[in-house]
Amino acid sequence: MIVTEKEAEVFLEQMGFPVIKRMFCTTARQCEEAAKKIGYPVAMKVSSHRIVHKSDVGGVVLNIITPAQLKKAFHHMQRIRGFEGVMVQEYVMGEFLLLGLKKDPSFGHTVAVGSGGIYTEVLQDVSFRICPLTKDDAQEMMEELKIFPVIAGTRGGVNREKEVHRLILALSKLATLYPMIEELDINPLIIHHKGVTVADARLVLNERLS
């Protein structure tokens, strides 16, 4: 069962993950009100139980800075097959990470951390561990990544190592608390000057969350 992004992000927020400011909308008017409340620039993403990869169907528009651009993006997404609404969210610039939790038929739940965004599969910069994870596991995973210097704040950047470390361990804990999770993808987790923020999430369950 694929959960909508809206439901996945509410679940993560309840679990203490730093989810981006966003509002679910079904009309252009609601989108305008959401953008005013959140503040431009914003991003817009199509919401649907049937759409797995939103970018593949043109369901993501970034850096919207005017109401006219907002309306145009909404009317475009209305025409996407499976459309149920859109998420209007804060637009944050930064470095992208991937965090993931997946149930393997042989090993049980595994946690992944790596370079995120649309080039995740191209870069192949990912580290895996079997749950449950220790603090040492989480640290080793980060240090194995090519992007680790960015997390650690090399060249005058802001060090977000502790925040990412906490979220990796939180994912491992979710595997114990919610064994019905088949897949949980956070991509991207954005590293920026204010902290780290979950900007997109995908959740697949084999039964409803209790």
C-alpha positions as CSV (number, residue, x, y, z in Angstrom):
1,M,0.0,0.0,0.0
2,I,1.5,3.3,-1.1
3,V,0.8,6.2,1.2
4,T,0.5,9.7,-0.2
5,E,3.3,12.2,0.4
6,K,0.9,14.2,2.7
7,E,0.3,11.1,4.9
8,A,4.0,10.1,4.9
9,E,5.1,13.6,6.0
10,V,2.5,13.8,8.7
11,F,3.7,10.4,10.0
12,L,7.4,11.6,9.9
13,E,6.5,14.8,11.7
14,Q,4.8,12.9,14.4
15,M,7.9,10.8,14.8
16,G,10.1,13.9,15.3
17,F,11.5,14.4,11.8
18,P,12.0,18.0,10.7
19,V,9.5,18.2,7.8
20,I,9.4,21.2,5.6
21,K,6.5,23.8,5.9
22,R,3.8,22.8,3.4
23,M,0.1,22.8,2.8
24,F,-2.1,20.3,0.8
25,C,-4.3,22.0,-1.8
26,T,-7.0,21.0,-4.3
27,T,-7.7,24.3,-5.9
28,A,-5.7,27.2,-7.4
29,R,-7.2,29.6,-4.8
30,Q,-6.0,27.3,-2.0
31,C,-2.5,27.3,-3.6
32,E,-2.4,31.1,-3.6
33,E,-3.5,31.2,0.1
34,A,-0.9,28.6,1.0
35,A,1.9,30.4,-0.8
36,K,1.0,33.7,1.0
37,K,1.1,31.9,4.3
38,I,4.3,30.0,3.7
39,G,6.0,32.9,1.8
40,Y,7.5,32.9,-1.7
41,P,9.5,31.2,-3.2
42,V,7.6,28.0,-3.0
43,A,7.7,24.6,-4.7
44,M,4.7,22.6,-5.9
45,K,4.3,18.8,-6.2
46,V,1.5,16.7,-7.4
47,S,-0.1,14.4,-4.8
48,S,-1.5,11.0,-5.7
49,H,-1.7,7.4,-4.4
50,R,-1.0,6.3,-7.9
51,I,2.1,8.3,-8.7
52,V,5.5,7.0,-7.4
53,H,8.0,9.2,-9.1
54,K,6.5,12.7,-9.4
55,S,9.4,14.2,-11.5
56,D,8.8,11.6,-14.2
57,V,5.3,12.9,-14.9
58,G,6.2,16.6,-14.7
59,G,4.7,16.7,-11.2
60,V,7.4,18.9,-9.5
61,V,7.8,22.7,-10.1
62,L,10.5,24.5,-8.0
63,N,11.3,28.1,-7.2
64,I,7.8,29.6,-7.9
65,I,8.0,33.3,-7.2
66,T,4.7,34.8,-8.4
67,P,1.0,34.0,-8.2
68,A,0.9,33.7,-12.1
69,Q,3.6,30.9,-12.0
70,L,1.7,29.2,-9.2
71,K,-1.6,29.1,-11.1
72,K,0.2,27.8,-14.2
73,A,1.9,25.0,-12.3
74,F,-1.4,24.0,-10.6
75,H,-3.3,23.9,-13.9
76,H,-0.5,21.8,-15.4
77,M,-0.7,19.3,-12.5
78,Q,-4.5,19.1,-12.7
79,R,-4.0,17.4,-16.1
80,I,-1.7,14.6,-14.7
81,R,-3.3,11.2,-14.6
82,G,-4.1,10.2,-11.0
83,F,-4.1,13.8,-9.7
84,E,-5.6,14.1,-6.2
85,G,-4.2,17.5,-5.2
86,V,-0.9,19.3,-4.8
87,M,1.6,20.1,-2.0
88,V,2.7,23.7,-1.8
89,Q,5.8,23.9,0.3
90,E,8.6,26.2,1.3
91,Y,11.4,26.3,-1.3
92,V,14.8,25.6,0.4
93,M,18.2,25.6,-1.2
94,G,21.0,23.3,0.0
95,E,22.7,20.0,-0.4
96,F,20.6,16.9,-1.0
97,L,20.8,13.6,1.0
98,L,18.8,10.4,0.7
99,L,17.7,8.5,3.8
100,G,15.8,5.2,3.4
101,L,14.4,2.3,5.2
102,K,13.6,-0.9,3.4
103,K,12.5,-4.4,4.4
104,D,14.7,-7.1,2.8
105,P,13.2,-10.6,2.5
106,S,16.4,-12.2,3.8
107,F,17.9,-9.6,6.2
108,G,14.9,-7.7,7.5
109,H,14.9,-3.9,7.6
110,T,18.0,-2.1,6.3
111,V,18.8,1.6,6.5
112,A,20.4,3.6,3.6
113,V,22.0,7.0,3.5
114,G,23.5,8.7,0.5
115,S,23.7,11.5,-2.0
116,G,20.1,12.6,-2.8
117,G,18.1,14.4,-5.4
118,I,17.4,13.5,-9.0
119,Y,21.0,12.1,-9.4
120,T,20.8,9.5,-6.6
121,E,20.9,6.5,-9.0
122,V,23.6,8.2,-11.2
123,L,26.0,9.0,-8.3
124,Q,25.7,5.7,-6.6
125,D,27.0,7.3,-3.3
126,V,25.0,5.2,-0.8
127,S,25.8,3.3,2.4
128,F,23.7,0.5,3.9
129,R,23.4,-1.2,7.3
130,I,21.1,-3.9,8.7
131,C,18.8,-2.8,11.6
132,P,19.0,-2.3,14.5
133,L,21.8,0.3,14.1
134,T,24.2,1.5,16.8
135,K,25.7,5.0,17.0
136,D,28.9,3.6,15.6
137,D,27.0,2.2,12.6
138,A,25.4,5.6,11.9
139,Q,28.8,7.3,12.1
140,E,30.5,4.8,9.8
141,M,27.7,5.1,7.2
142,M,28.2,8.9,7.0
143,E,31.9,8.6,6.8
144,E,31.7,6.2,3.9
145,L,30.0,8.7,1.7
146,K,31.6,11.0,-0.9
147,I,29.3,13.7,0.3
148,F,30.4,13.4,3.9
149,P,32.7,16.5,3.8
150,V,29.5,18.5,3.0
151,I,27.7,17.0,6.0
152,A,30.7,17.7,8.2
153,G,30.9,21.4,7.1
154,T,34.1,21.4,5.1
155,R,35.2,24.7,3.5
156,G,33.3,26.9,5.8
157,G,30.0,25.1,5.5
158,V,27.7,24.5,8.5
159,N,28.2,21.2,10.3
160,R,25.0,19.1,10.2
161,E,26.7,15.8,11.1
162,K,24.8,15.4,14.5
163,E,21.4,16.1,13.0
164,V,21.9,13.6,10.2
165,H,23.3,11.1,12.7
166,R,20.1,11.4,14.8
167,L,17.8,10.9,11.8
168,I,19.7,7.7,10.7
169,L,19.2,6.2,14.2
170,A,15.5,7.4,14.2
171,L,14.9,5.4,11.0
172,S,16.4,2.3,12.6
173,K,14.0,2.8,15.5
174,L,11.0,3.0,13.2
175,A,11.8,-0.5,11.9
176,T,11.2,-1.8,15.4
177,L,8.2,0.3,16.2
178,Y,6.5,-0.2,12.8
179,P,7.4,-3.5,11.3
180,M,4.7,-3.1,8.6
181,I,6.9,-0.5,6.8
182,E,8.1,-2.0,3.5
183,E,9.8,1.1,2.3
184,L,10.4,4.6,3.5
185,D,12.3,7.0,1.3
186,I,13.3,10.6,2.3
187,N,14.6,12.2,-0.8
188,P,15.7,14.9,-0.5
189,L,16.7,15.6,3.0
190,I,18.1,19.1,2.5
191,I,21.1,20.3,4.4
192,H,21.0,24.1,4.6
193,H,22.1,27.0,6.8
194,K,19.2,26.7,9.2
195,G,19.4,22.9,9.7
196,V,18.2,19.8,7.9
197,T,14.7,19.5,6.4
198,V,12.7,16.6,5.0
199,A,11.4,18.0,1.6
200,D,9.9,14.8,0.2
201,A,8.9,11.4,1.5
202,R,7.5,8.1,0.2
203,L,6.0,5.4,2.4
204,V,5.0,1.9,1.5
205,L,3.2,-0.4,4.0
206,N,2.1,-4.0,4.1
207,E,-0.7,-3.1,6.5
208,R,-2.0,0.1,8.0
209,L,-0.1,1.9,10.7
210,S,-1.5,1.0,14.1
